[in-house]
Amino acid sequence: MSISLKTVALPDFGMPGEKPLVPQATYEARAKAAYAAAGCDWLAVYSDREHFGNIAFLTGFEPRFEEAFMLLGPGDRRVLLTGNESESYAPLARLPGLEVMVSQSLSLMGQDRSRHPRFAQRLQDAGIKAGDRVGLIGWKYLEAFEDDAAETGFFVPAAYTQAFLRVVGNAGEVCDRTRVLMHAETGLASSLDVDQIAQFEWAATRCSLATWRIVSGVTAGETEFDAVSRMGYAGDALNVHTMFASASVGEPVIGLRSATSRKLSKGDGVTTAVGLWGALSSRAGLLDDGNDEFLEIAKGYFRGLISWYETAAIGVAGGVLHDAVVAKLGEAGLQSALNPGHLGGFEEWTNTPVRPGSTEKIRSGMVFQVDVIPTPVPTGWALNCEDVVVFADEALRAELAAKYPEAAARIEGRRAFVKNSLGVDIKPEILPLSSTPLYLPPFWLRSDTVLVRD
């Protein structure tokens, strides 16, 4: 596979207009499906400021500053438990029939707890009683090989878990049901509907262009803060802190850190990432206009990215995709630092079927971060190209085109660009949501000179 550097202008694929909204009926269907799949009297979904994806998926609400629970019970009972500050924010929830109840134990310390200080009492007020079976959904779950009692390894604070246990008593049961939403293949939140996909395409367009404004505008002599200021942040909800890091040769590039006042110099390793609800875009390279040794590493990495797009497809097992990418990277002496690709959404990383030996398959509706981080690269250098795609079968593609024709047109423009300008013919079911699809400049001082397949 021959790879070369070529000057390729990034097209204007168009800007999305108003952010698409997920209809109330969709939240209704999600809640009903989750409750049915849990097979319990009650389903309790935990969330906090960092781990909010599950409750956002089911209700359109996510807590600010504090914690929250959503309770789904018999007879379509729907209760949102919030702390003091989220009570006034709760009307943003779009799930029909949702009752809001304040439980002040969910509030931050030092705030008033005089109205409803006991969490267990609020569970009873909602309708949970002795003998009930409650399924808890936390922010992740244990696999069987991690613990002998994985089914009771709740990723929910113990203070709340013990309250559920006390309320249901010895005749009841509390069990983990996180897989209902978060399993890498069958989780309800792992495969999305057309409205959610359109909303995430809106986010992916904005965050990829914000990232590109950083990369294409950076200059030697300015600070990291100066570089990031070009992103044009417009107040979008973030799914991760904005990242920018740089370092000289021989010093590590700490990719997860935020920008500092460090001044950039020619030859530095540089990396940046912007993440919004539903999407993240990242690029890393050299703040330079050329370097033959680095270029060879970048070509090997680009071949690994191409292998991802050539192998990934609906019905392909995650282990097959993992092995294909790892093998191609290995030909260049590289490895994947983490899993080569993972599911995204409201939170940057939820789960992934792409693991060694995984038989979990890619499904239509899955939103993927093509997140292949190469290692090892020499200390002081950085290399990455991360964007968002969604897998969509023919029926889902037709629905997207009918309901969101402008988004579908942007996606088709990106597909044509990847094929005709970058030389990579991706499958019809892979829809690039990012407006910088597979667009990798190894040298940021020549940002319109990118890797292409000859």
Secondary structure as UniProt FT lines:
FT   STRAND          3..7
FT   HELIX           24..38
FT   STRAND          42..47
FT   HELIX           53..59
FT   STRAND          68..73
FT   HELIX           74..76
FT   STRAND          77..82
FT   TURN            84..89
FT   HELIX           90..92
FT   TURN            96..97
FT   STRAND          99..102
FT   HELIX           104..106
FT   TURN            109..110
FT   HELIX           119..126
FT   TURN            130..131
FT   STRAND          133..137
FT   HELIX           144..146
FT   TURN            148..149
FT   HELIX           150..152
FT   HELIX           158..168
FT   TURN            169..171
FT   STRAND          173..176
FT   HELIX           179..182
FT   TURN            184..186
FT   HELIX           188..190
FT   HELIX           194..217
FT   TURN            220..221
FT   HELIX           224..228
FT   HELIX           229..231
FT   STRAND          243..247
FT   TURN            249..250
FT   TURN            255..256
FT   TURN            266..267
FT   STRAND          269..276
FT   TURN            277..278
FT   STRAND          279..286
FT   HELIX           292..311
FT   TURN            314..315
FT   HELIX           318..330
FT   TURN            331..333
FT   STRAND          335..336
FT   STRAND          342..343
FT   TURN            356..357
FT   TURN            364..365
FT   STRAND          367..370
FT   STRAND          374..375
FT   TURN            379..380
FT   STRAND          384..391
FT   HELIX           394..403
FT   HELIX           405..420
FT   TURN            421..422
FT   TURN            428..429
FT   STRAND          430..432
FT   TURN            437..438
FT   HELIX           444..446
FT   TURN            447..448
FT   STRAND          449..453
//
